[in-house]
C-alpha cells in the first residue's frame, strides 16, 4: 500500500521572536509565521537561540540551538555550526531566514547540505549606508554576512521597493529575483478619537502632544526632533504642546544623551509600549513625527496612519514610498523645517491628513504579504523535491 509523502520540512530562523521585545524583524517574523503555519503541506521547524514559551504556531516544532546569539562571535557560531547541524538533524528541505542572515554554503557542505534551498528576507542596508550609528563589530558582521547571504540565497525577499532597488545597486545579484512582501502594523490599529483626553492625561500631563515611536538609534534621528521641539517652544511660548517619545536605546548615543539631559519637562520618555495602548497613543497625538534618515520600511508610519494620526515624515529613504501623499515632509536634518512642521501640525486642520492616512494604510496587509512569502517558499521547496 502506497504511503502519502511527508510534509515538506521548512526550517525558519526564529531568533528575533523575543517575548515582550519584538522590533521590526520580530513583528515581520511573527505575523507571517502565524499565517504560514496554516499551510497544510508544510511542517515548520522554528530555530530559536533560547527557550521561549510563546510563539506556538499550529503544527510547528520548536528547536533551541546553541547559546543565546547576541554578539557577532555568537552569531557566527549559531549560523555556521548550530543551524547547519540542526538542518541536517531534522532533514530539512529548505531554510528561510527572515533577518537576512544565512549559514554559508561552506558550512552546509560539512553536513552534506551544500545545495539546500535557502531564502532570506533583507529588510534594509543601514549597516552599509549608516555605519556610524552601529558598533563596529556589528556593522562589520552584517556587511560581510548579508552580502554573502544575498549571493548564496536561492530566493530573496524584501519589504519595500526602495530596499529592492538598493539591493540591486549594492550587490552583484546577476538578475536574481527579489520578491516584495511588505510590512504592516503589528496588530489591527484603528482610529480612536475618543481616547484623546485620556491619552493626554496619561502620557503628556494633559497637554496636546507630538509623538515618536521607534528604537533610539542615530539613524532614527531623534536629535533633530528634540532640537525642533525645543525651538518650537522657544518661538511659540503661548503654545503648550508636549513631545512623547516611545522606545528604548538600542546602542549608546552620546548626542541623544546630551539632548535628553537638557530636555524640559514637556518631553516625556515613556519606554516601550505595544498593542492597544500604542494604538491609543497614536490616536491621541497631534501628529506622529518620524525624522529617520534611513529605513527599510518604517512600520510606525503605517501604524500611525491606521490609527488616524497625521504624519510628519523625513523625505529620505523609503518614507515617501510608504507614506505617499499622507505625510508632510522635511529633510531629516533640517531643524528649521521640522520646527515649521510641528507648528503646522499644532495649528492646521488635521482632517485631510487623517483621511489620506487611512486610505494609504489600507495598502498594507500581512495577509497579502504572507501570500507573497508563501508563493516564494513553495517555489523554493519545489526545487528541493525535484
C-alpha positions as CSV (number, residue, x, y, z in Angstrom):
1,X,0.0,0.0,0.0
2,X,1.5,3.4,-1.1
3,X,2.1,5.9,1.7
4,X,1.5,9.6,1.2
5,X,4.6,11.8,1.1
6,X,5.5,13.5,4.3
7,X,5.0,17.3,4.5
8,X,7.8,19.5,3.3
9,X,10.1,20.4,6.2
10,X,10.7,24.2,6.2
11,X,13.2,25.4,8.8
12,X,12.9,29.0,9.9
13,X,15.3,31.3,11.7
14,X,13.1,32.4,14.7
15,X,15.8,34.1,16.6
16,X,14.0,37.5,16.6
17,X,10.9,36.2,18.3
18,X,11.6,37.6,21.7
19,X,8.6,37.8,24.1
20,X,7.8,41.4,25.0
21,X,10.6,42.7,22.9
22,X,9.5,42.4,19.2
23,X,11.0,45.0,16.9
24,X,10.6,45.3,13.1
25,X,12.1,41.9,12.2
26,X,10.4,40.2,15.1
27,X,7.0,41.5,14.1
28,X,7.6,40.6,10.5
29,X,8.6,37.0,11.5
30,X,5.6,36.6,14.0
31,X,2.8,37.9,11.8
32,X,4.0,35.9,8.7
33,X,4.5,32.7,10.7
34,X,1.0,33.0,12.1
35,X,-0.3,32.8,8.5
36,X,2.3,30.4,7.0
37,X,1.7,27.9,9.8
38,X,-1.7,27.2,8.2
39,X,-0.1,25.8,5.0
40,X,-1.2,22.1,5.2
41,X,1.6,20.6,3.1
42,X,4.4,22.2,5.2
43,X,6.0,21.2,8.5
44,X,7.5,24.3,10.1
45,X,10.6,23.9,12.3
46,X,11.5,27.0,14.2
47,X,15.1,27.6,15.2
48,X,15.4,29.7,18.5
49,X,18.6,30.6,20.3
50,X,16.9,30.4,23.7
51,X,13.9,28.7,25.3
52,X,10.7,30.6,24.6
53,X,7.2,29.7,25.9
54,X,5.4,32.0,23.5
55,X,5.0,31.8,19.7
56,X,3.3,28.4,19.5
57,X,2.1,28.3,15.9
58,X,-0.2,25.4,14.9
59,X,1.8,22.4,13.7
60,X,5.2,24.0,14.2
61,X,8.1,22.4,16.0
62,X,10.5,24.4,18.2
63,X,14.2,23.8,18.4
64,X,16.6,25.6,20.8
65,X,20.0,25.7,19.2
66,X,23.3,26.6,21.0
67,X,23.8,29.6,23.1
68,X,21.8,32.9,23.0
69,X,23.3,34.6,20.0
70,X,23.6,38.3,20.9
71,X,27.1,39.2,19.7
72,X,29.0,38.8,16.4
73,X,31.0,35.9,17.7
74,X,27.9,34.0,18.9
75,X,26.0,34.9,15.7
76,X,28.9,33.2,13.7
77,X,28.8,30.2,16.0
78,X,25.0,29.9,15.7
79,X,24.8,30.4,11.9
80,X,27.8,28.4,10.9
81,X,27.6,25.5,13.4
82,X,24.3,25.3,15.3
83,X,22.0,26.0,12.3
84,X,23.7,23.6,9.8
85,X,23.8,20.8,12.3
86,X,20.1,21.3,13.1
87,X,19.2,21.4,9.4
88,X,21.0,18.1,8.9
89,X,19.4,16.5,12.0
90,X,15.8,17.3,11.1
91,X,16.4,16.5,7.4
92,X,15.2,20.0,6.3
93,X,14.0,20.5,2.8
94,X,14.6,24.3,2.8
95,X,15.6,27.1,5.1
96,X,14.2,30.7,5.4
97,X,15.9,33.4,7.4
98,X,13.6,36.5,8.0
99,X,16.6,38.5,9.2
100,X,18.7,38.1,6.1
101,X,21.5,36.0,7.7
102,X,22.1,32.6,6.3
103,X,24.6,29.9,7.0
104,X,27.4,29.8,4.4
105,X,27.4,27.1,1.7
106,X,30.8,26.1,3.0
107,X,29.3,25.4,6.5
108,X,26.4,23.5,5.0
109,X,28.7,21.3,2.9
110,X,30.3,19.9,6.1
111,X,26.9,18.3,6.7
112,X,26.2,17.3,3.1
113,X,23.8,20.2,2.6
114,X,25.7,22.3,0.1
115,X,22.7,22.5,-2.2
116,X,20.0,23.1,0.4
117,X,17.5,25.6,-1.0
118,X,17.6,28.8,1.1
119,X,15.6,32.1,1.2
120,X,16.5,35.3,3.0
121,X,14.5,38.5,3.7
122,X,16.7,41.5,3.7
123,X,14.9,44.4,5.3
124,X,17.4,47.2,4.7
125,X,21.1,48.0,4.2
126,X,21.5,50.6,7.0
127,X,24.8,48.9,8.0
128,X,26.1,49.8,4.6
129,X,24.8,53.4,4.4
130,X,24.7,54.4,8.0
131,X,27.6,52.5,9.6
132,X,28.5,55.3,12.0
133,X,25.3,54.5,14.1
134,X,26.2,50.9,14.7
135,X,29.0,49.3,16.8
136,X,32.0,48.5,14.5
137,X,31.9,44.7,15.1
138,X,28.2,44.5,14.5
139,X,28.4,46.6,11.3
140,X,31.3,44.5,10.0
141,X,29.5,41.3,10.6
142,X,26.3,42.4,8.9
143,X,28.2,43.9,5.9
144,X,30.1,40.6,5.4
145,X,27.3,38.1,6.1
146,X,24.4,39.8,4.3
147,X,26.5,40.3,1.2
148,X,27.3,36.6,1.2
149,X,23.8,35.6,2.0
150,X,22.4,37.7,-0.8
151,X,24.8,36.0,-3.2
152,X,24.2,32.4,-2.0
153,X,20.4,32.5,-1.4
154,X,18.2,30.8,-3.9
155,X,15.4,33.3,-3.2
156,X,15.4,36.9,-1.8
157,X,12.6,38.8,-0.3
158,X,12.4,42.4,0.9
159,X,9.9,44.9,2.4
160,X,9.9,47.9,0.1
161,X,10.7,48.9,-3.5
162,X,13.3,51.2,-2.1
163,X,15.2,48.4,-0.5
164,X,14.8,46.2,-3.6
165,X,16.4,48.9,-5.7
166,X,19.2,49.3,-3.1
167,X,19.9,45.6,-3.1
168,X,20.2,45.5,-6.9
169,X,22.5,48.6,-6.8
170,X,24.7,47.4,-3.9
171,X,25.2,43.7,-4.6
172,X,26.1,41.8,-7.8
173,X,23.0,39.6,-7.9
174,X,23.0,38.8,-11.6
175,X,19.3,39.4,-12.1
176,X,18.2,37.3,-9.2
177,X,14.5,37.7,-8.5
178,X,13.7,39.8,-5.3
179,X,10.1,39.4,-4.1
180,X,8.4,42.3,-2.3
181,X,6.5,41.3,0.9
182,X,5.8,44.5,2.8
183,X,5.4,45.0,6.5
184,X,2.1,46.1,8.1
185,X,1.0,47.3,11.5
186,X,1.9,44.9,14.4
187,X,-1.8,44.5,15.0
188,X,-5.1,45.9,13.8
189,X,-4.8,49.6,14.6
190,X,-7.9,51.7,14.3
191,X,-8.8,55.4,14.7
192,X,-9.9,56.0,18.3
193,X,-10.7,59.7,18.6
194,X,-12.5,59.1,21.9
195,X,-9.2,58.3,23.7
196,X,-7.6,61.7,23.1
197,X,-8.3,63.2,26.5
198,X,-7.3,60.1,28.4
199,X,-4.1,59.7,26.3
200,X,-3.1,63.3,27.0
201,X,-3.7,62.8,30.7
202,X,-1.8,59.6,30.9
203,X,1.3,60.3,28.8
204,X,1.6,64.1,28.4
205,X,0.4,65.7,31.7
206,X,-2.8,66.7,30.0
207,X,-1.2,68.6,27.1
208,X,-1.6,68.0,23.3
209,X,1.4,66.1,22.1
210,X,3.6,65.2,19.2
211,X,4.7,61.5,19.1
212,X,7.7,59.5,18.1
213,X,7.8,55.6,18.2
214,X,10.9,53.6,17.5
215,X,14.2,52.4,18.7
216,X,16.5,55.2,19.9
217,X,19.4,54.9,17.4
218,X,21.3,57.6,15.5
219,X,19.6,56.8,12.2
220,X,16.2,57.3,13.7
221,X,17.4,60.9,14.2
222,X,15.5,61.8,17.4
223,X,18.1,64.5,17.9
224,X,16.6,66.6,15.1
225,X,13.1,66.2,16.6
226,X,14.3,67.2,20.1
227,X,16.0,70.3,18.7
228,X,13.0,71.3,16.6
229,X,10.6,70.8,19.6
230,X,12.9,73.0,21.7
231,X,12.8,75.7,19.0
232,X,9.1,75.4,18.7
233,X,8.6,76.0,22.4
234,X,11.0,79.0,22.3
235,X,9.3,80.6,19.3
236,X,5.7,80.0,20.5
237,X,5.7,80.5,24.3
238,X,2.0,80.8,24.2
239,X,1.6,77.3,23.0
240,X,1.6,74.3,25.4
241,X,2.4,71.1,23.4
242,X,4.4,68.2,24.7
243,X,6.6,65.6,23.0
244,X,6.1,61.9,23.8
245,X,8.9,59.5,22.9
246,X,8.1,55.8,22.8
247,X,11.0,53.3,22.7
248,X,14.4,52.4,24.2
249,X,18.0,52.9,23.3
250,X,19.5,50.2,21.1
251,X,23.1,51.4,21.0
252,X,24.8,54.1,23.1
253,X,24.3,57.5,21.5
254,X,26.2,60.3,23.2
255,X,24.4,63.1,21.2
256,X,21.0,61.8,22.3
257,X,22.1,61.5,25.9
258,X,23.2,65.2,26.0
259,X,19.9,66.3,24.4
260,X,18.0,64.2,26.9
261,X,19.8,65.9,29.8
262,X,18.7,69.3,28.7
263,X,15.1,68.4,27.5
264,X,12.5,70.2,29.5
265,X,9.5,68.9,31.5
266,X,7.3,68.7,28.4
267,X,9.5,65.9,26.8
268,X,8.2,62.6,28.1
269,X,10.2,59.4,27.7
270,X,7.7,56.6,28.3
271,X,9.7,53.5,27.3
272,X,8.3,50.5,25.3
273,X,4.5,50.5,24.6
274,X,2.6,48.0,22.5
275,X,-0.9,46.8,21.5
276,X,-4.0,48.8,22.4
277,X,-2.0,51.3,24.5
278,X,0.1,52.1,21.5
279,X,-3.0,52.5,19.4
280,X,-4.3,54.9,22.0
281,X,-1.1,56.9,21.9
282,X,-1.2,57.3,18.1
283,X,-4.9,58.2,18.1
284,X,-4.5,60.8,20.8
285,X,-1.5,62.6,19.2
286,X,-1.4,65.9,17.2
287,X,0.9,64.2,14.8
288,X,3.4,61.4,14.5
289,X,6.9,62.8,13.8
290,X,9.4,60.5,12.1
291,X,12.6,62.2,11.1
292,X,14.5,59.0,10.4
293,X,17.4,59.2,8.0
294,X,17.2,55.6,6.8
295,X,14.6,52.8,6.9
296,X,13.8,49.6,5.1
297,X,10.1,50.2,5.6
298,X,9.1,52.1,8.7
299,X,6.3,50.2,10.4
300,X,5.3,53.1,12.7
301,X,4.3,55.2,9.7
302,X,1.6,52.7,8.8
303,X,0.6,52.2,12.4
304,X,0.1,55.9,12.8
305,X,-1.9,56.3,9.6
306,X,-4.1,53.3,10.5
307,X,-4.7,55.0,13.9
308,X,-5.9,58.2,12.4
309,X,-2.7,60.1,13.3
310,X,-1.4,62.8,10.9
311,X,2.2,62.2,9.7
312,X,5.3,64.4,9.7
313,X,8.0,62.4,8.0
314,X,11.5,62.6,6.7
315,X,11.7,62.8,2.9
316,X,14.7,60.3,2.9
317,X,15.0,56.6,2.1
318,X,11.7,54.7,1.7
319,X,9.5,57.1,3.7
320,X,7.8,58.8,0.7
321,X,7.2,55.3,-0.8
322,X,5.4,54.2,2.3
323,X,3.5,57.4,3.3
324,X,2.7,58.7,-0.2
325,X,0.6,61.8,-0.1
326,X,-0.5,61.2,3.6
327,X,2.5,63.0,5.1
328,X,4.1,66.4,5.4
329,X,7.8,66.0,4.6
330,X,11.1,67.6,5.6
331,X,14.8,66.9,5.2
332,X,15.7,64.7,8.1
333,X,18.5,67.1,9.3
334,X,16.7,70.4,8.6
335,X,15.8,71.6,12.1
336,X,14.1,74.8,10.8
337,X,11.8,72.7,8.5
338,X,10.9,70.4,11.4
339,X,10.1,73.3,13.6
340,X,7.8,74.6,10.9
341,X,6.2,71.1,10.6
342,X,5.5,70.9,14.3
343,X,3.8,74.4,14.3
344,X,1.7,73.5,11.3
345,X,0.6,70.2,12.9
346,X,-0.4,72.1,16.0
347,X,-2.4,74.8,14.2
348,X,-3.8,73.4,10.9
349,X,-6.9,71.3,10.4
350,X,-5.8,67.6,10.7
351,X,-8.8,66.2,8.9
352,X,-7.4,65.9,5.4
353,X,-4.2,64.3,6.6
354,X,-6.1,61.8,8.7
355,X,-8.3,60.8,5.8
356,X,-5.3,60.4,3.4
357,X,-3.5,58.4,6.0
358,X,-6.4,56.0,6.5
359,X,-6.6,55.4,2.7
360,X,-2.9,54.9,2.5
361,X,-2.7,52.5,5.4
362,X,-5.2,50.2,3.7
363,X,-2.5,49.3,1.1
364,X,-0.5,47.3,3.7
365,X,-1.7,43.9,4.9
366,X,0.0,40.9,6.5
367,X,-2.4,38.6,4.6
368,X,-1.2,39.9,1.2
369,X,2.4,39.8,2.3
370,X,2.1,36.2,3.6
371,X,0.8,35.1,0.2
372,X,3.9,36.6,-1.5
373,X,6.1,34.8,1.0
374,X,4.2,31.5,0.7
375,X,4.5,31.5,-3.0
376,X,8.2,32.2,-2.8
377,X,8.7,29.4,-0.3
378,X,6.5,27.0,-2.3
379,X,8.8,27.5,-5.3
380,X,11.9,27.0,-3.0
381,X,10.5,23.8,-1.6
382,X,9.6,22.6,-5.1
383,X,13.3,22.8,-6.1
384,X,14.2,20.6,-3.1
385,X,12.0,17.8,-4.3
386,X,12.9,17.7,-8.0
